[in-house]
Amino acid sequence: MGEKRSQRASTRTVLDQAQRKLRLKRFIDSLDKDNFHEDVNLTATKLPTFDEKPIAKKRKKASKRRFPKSFAVMLEEESERYRAAQIAPSTLPARNFCAVCGYPSPYKCIVCGAKYCSIPCRDTHSDTRCLKWA
């Protein structure tokens, strides 16, 4: 096991702070690109609750159908109030969480700067995630 780790360490390059920021930006961009679509499962119908009687179906005109607003549309409409809803930065230090499991992480990857909490998480990170977005 130690031989594999030393071979992997010799083939990898260590990223500086600028490259780490670029890697993080690419990762966030890929997540945004992956999640940027309208949710087709949302419906404009009202679901009955346990307190109410079942809703009788009514005929609706096809031309008057309303679709739920997307976040981008709501943001454009309420942009002033949304931008005004800010708080001051925290006075407490930033909390660090493991990139693999989400637990608090005291350790950081030497190569890419990702945080991990234990040896199994480090091995998972180095086998599958380290420098994936570099």
Buried (B, 14 or more C-beta within 10 A) or exposed (E): EEEEEEEEEEEBEEBEEEBBEBBBEEBEEEEEEEEEEEEEEEEEEEEEEEEEEEEEEEEEEEEEEEEEEBEEEEEEEEEEEEEEEEEEEEEEEEEBBBBBEEEEBEBEBEBBBBBBBBEEBBBBBBEEBBBEBB
